[in-house]
Amino acid sequence: MVIDWLPPGTAEAATAPDDPWAKPRRQDQRTVALRLRKAFYACTPTEEGTPKQKAESRRKQFTRALGWAEQEQLIAAHEIEGVTYLRLSRPDVAGEAEVPES
């Protein structure tokens, strides 16, 4: 299902803002970055192997995607009572990640 919030007939004229999650040039990197924005482990296929090998493959892909997203300031990390939480963020025009006030 797709919800079009624009009035009928204006969808073609409207330009979507650039998606920073789709910035990587290589298709495999783009796919992993977009997957990070969703439920990463639930939608990451792995090659054949033991459950331990599959988990290791997913962990490596996750770590690379996490590093890229952090470098692009698309995620922010916060520690609360010893637990690290990640959240999506948007880089502002000055290049610094937008952080909401607590």
N, C-alpha and C positions, 0 to 999 in steps of 0.2 A: 504494500500500500504506500502511495506517495501522497503527501499533502502539499498542495501548491498554495502558498500564502499570498501570492500575487493575484491581482485581478485578472480575469480571463483576457487573453490576447497580449499580455505584457511579459509573459515568461521569456519569449524569444529576445525581447529588447533588453531585459535586465541582464546585467553581468554579475555573476557570482564573485565574491571576493576570493582572492587567491588563498587556497588551502595550504597553510604552512606544513601540514602533515604530508602533503604530496610533493614536497620539494626535492627529495632525493632523485638524482638522475637515473640511477640504475633501478630497473624494475623490481629486482629482488629486495633492495633496500626500501623502496617505496611501499611495497607490500607489507614488509615487516613493520615499518613505521605506522602505517594505517592500522595494522593489526594491534599494535601497542595501544592505540587510542580506544580499541574495543576490549573484549575479554581475551587477552593474549593467549593464554594456555588453552582455552576452550576452542580456539579457531586456528591453532598452529599445527599443521600436519608435520609428521616426521617420517623419516625413512624406516625401513624395517630394522628390527633389532630388539634387544631385550628392553623391558620397561625402564631399566636404569639408563641404557643408552639413549632411549627416546627422551627421558627427562633431562639428560645432560644436553642433548641437542636443543631442546626448547629453552633451557636455561641460558645457553650461549647466545641464541638468537635474541632472547629477551634482554640480556646484558648489553648486546650491541645496539639494539633499538633504544634502550633506556639511555645509553651514553649519547646517542645522536640527538634524542629529544631534549636531553638536558643541555647539550651544547647549543641547540637552537632555541633554548628557553621556552619550550613548549610544555614542560612539566616543572612542578615545584615540589620539593620534599620538605616535610615538617616532621619533627619528632615530638610525640606526645606520650609522656609516661613510659619512655623506653621503646615505643613502637614507632617505626618510620611509616609515614603516610605519603603517598604520591597523589598529586592532583594535577589536572590539566590547567595550563595557564596560557595567556596570550602575551607575546612580546609586544611592547608598545613601540611607537615610532622611534624613540630614542635608543632602542635596542636593549632595554632592560625589561625583565619580566614583570608583568603586572601582578602585584600581590595585594589581595584584599586585606583590609584592616580587621583584626580580630576583636 
